Amino acid sequence: MKNKSTELSIFDTFKTKGDQLTGEAIRQRHIISHLAKEENSLLMTRTAISQDIAEKNNTAWKNVYSGVFRDLDEILLPLKIVEEAGRLPLKRGPKALQEKGIPFYHLTSKGFLVALSIDEVKNKTGLLRDFLANEQIMDKELEDSIRILLDISPNFVFSIFENYVKAYCDGKIKELLPFELLQLERILGKNFRIQKELLEGFVSLSASHRKNILRLLGKFK
């Protein structure tokens, strides 16, 4: 089991408030989604991330900074979800700080996998194609299947990643990578058996019966 102090908390909810995410969960989601979209190093520092969160919550960025600092240094960096990408030179401030510069960050391959599980992340289709291009999936058949499914049912594909990362957060799997079919079968077995049964049954139906089923499913929003 992971130490709670270094545990990814993006799915944590309040015990007494149903599915409401904790402040820590929301903040970690924001850090990951922010780094998933940014390419400008000036916008990938702790301060820039804090300012972005503060702007969305109508508060002062200094009120957010300590939480962002802790999430990065004590959780996201040790778990190798985020890594330092370089340092920006400083023209003002203490000499030692000017020499070291200000660190900025980007997502690792693990980080992009986590980003695929978060609703707040935009352009997940593009992120997934980049993730697959980096050969993070060892099983070529699994990779090809995900590419096909991405075209016909992206919501289904991203639900796979959501359940996979949630299993990691719950301590059911030790490592996010490599992304393997064996791991998926172990943690997603029941749901996937149901979906497989539905798909196999659907393709065996006559055209008229398929229309009936699609009409029924279309009533669910």
N, C-alpha and C positions, 0 to 999 in steps of 0.2 A: 504493500500500500504506500502511496505517496504521502509525504508529510503535508498536513493541511496548509502549512504556511507557504508551500510551494505548489499549491494545487490550482489548476486552471479553474476559474469560477464562472465561466460564461453562461452556465445553465443553472446557477444557484438561485433559488427562490426563497421567499420568506415562508417559514413553516405555518404561520397563521394567516397568510394572505394569498393562498391558492397558488396561481401561476405567476404572481408578480415577481419580477426579477429584483435581486438585491442591487444596492448601489454599486457594489464591487463588480457584479456581473455586467451591469450596464456600462461601467467605465472600461472594463477590459474589452468588451465588445466594440466600444467606440475606438479604443486604441488600435485594435486589429483592423477594423473597417477603415479607419483613417489611413493607416499605413498601406492598406490594400489598394487605395486609390491614388495616393500621392507619389509623385516622382521627383518633385522639387525638394532638394535636401534642406532648404530653408524652412520647409513646412513639415519636416520629419524629426524635429527636435522635441524634447520634453516640453519646452515652453510653447511651441507651436501647437502641439497636441492638446495641451491644457487650455490654450486660448480657443481652440476649435470647440472643445467640450463646453467651455464656459459660455461661449457665444450661443450655443444651442440651448443652454439652460438658463440664460439671462443672469449670469452671476460673474463674479470677478475671477479671472484665471488663477490668481494666487490662491484662491480657496480650493482649487482643483489640483494644483501642482503637486502637493505632497502625495496625494493618492496615485497620480500618474507615475510619479517617481518610484513609489513602492511597487506598483504593479509591474513596471518595467524591470527594476533592479532585483526584486525578490521573487518574481514569478515568471514573467514572459522571457526574460533573458536566461535564467537558469534552466528553464524547460526547452530552450533553443527554439522557441516559437518566433522570437524576435532576436536580431543580432545588430551590433553596432556596424554601421555602413561606412563611417568615416567621421571626420571632425571638421567643424567650421572655424576658421580663424577669428579671433576677437581683437578688436582695435582698442577696446576700453576694458577697465576692470583690473584686478590684481594681475601682476606679471606672470605668476605661475599659471593662472587660468588662461591668459593670453597664449602662453606657450603650448599648453595642452589643447586648447580649443574646446568648442562645444560639440558633444557627440550628437549624431543623428542616426536614425535607425531604419531598418527595413525588415520585412517579413522573410523568414527562411522558407524552405520547402514545407516544413511542418506548419509554419504560419499560414501559408496559402491554403493548406489542407483545412486548417481550422477556419479560415475565412469562408471557405465553401459551405460551412455549417451554420453561418450567421445570417439571419434574415436582413440585417441592416446593410450588408455588403451589396454594392451595386455591381453590375456587369459580371455576375458570377459565371456566366457562360464563357466569357473571354478568359477569366481566371482559370477555369477548369481546363480549357484547351491548352493554356500555357503550362499548367500543372502536368498534364498528360505528355506534353512535348518534352518535359524535363526527365522523362522516363522514371518517374517515381513509383510506377506500378510495375511490379516484376512480371506479372502474368499478362502476356500479350493478348490472350483471349478475353480476359477481364477488361483490359484497356479498350479493345475493339468494341466490346459490348456496351461499355459506358458511352463511347462516342455515338453509337447508334441510338441508344436510349436518350441521349442528350437532345437529339433532333426530334424525337417523337414525344418524349415526356420529361422535360427538364425538371419539373417539380418532383417527380419520382426520384430522379438522380440525386437532387440536392437533399432529399429526405434520407437517402442512403448515407451521405456524408454527415448529416446532422446526427443521425443515430450512432454512427461510427465514432464521431468526436465525443458525443455524450457518454458513450461507453468508456472512452479514455478518461474523461473527467470523473466518472464514477469508479475508476480503478479496475475496470473489467478487462482492460488490455494495458500492457505496460508501455508500448511504444506506438506512435502514430504511423511511423514508416518502418518498413515498406508497407504499402497499402495492398493487402492480400485477400484473395477470395476465402481462404481458410478462416481468417479473422472475421470476415463478414458473415460467413455461415454460422459461426459460433455465437455471435452477439445478436444477429438479426434473424435467426432461424425461423421462429414462429411466424412473424409478419411476412417474411418472404415466402414461406410455404403457402400461406393464404393467397398472396398475390400471384404466385405461380399457378395455383389451382384455378384461380379466376381467369388468368390469361389462357391457360391450356383449354379450359372449358369454353371460353369465348371464341377462340379460333375454330373450334369444332362445331359451332352453331351454324344453322342456316342463315342466309342473309336477312330474312325477315325477323328471325329471333335476335340477331345482333342489333337490328334497329330498335327492337323492343327494349333490350338491355340498355342501349345508349340513351334512349328516351328516358328511361327510369333514372339512370345516373345523371342525366342532364338536369334533373330536378333538384339535385343536391348542390348547394352553393358552396 
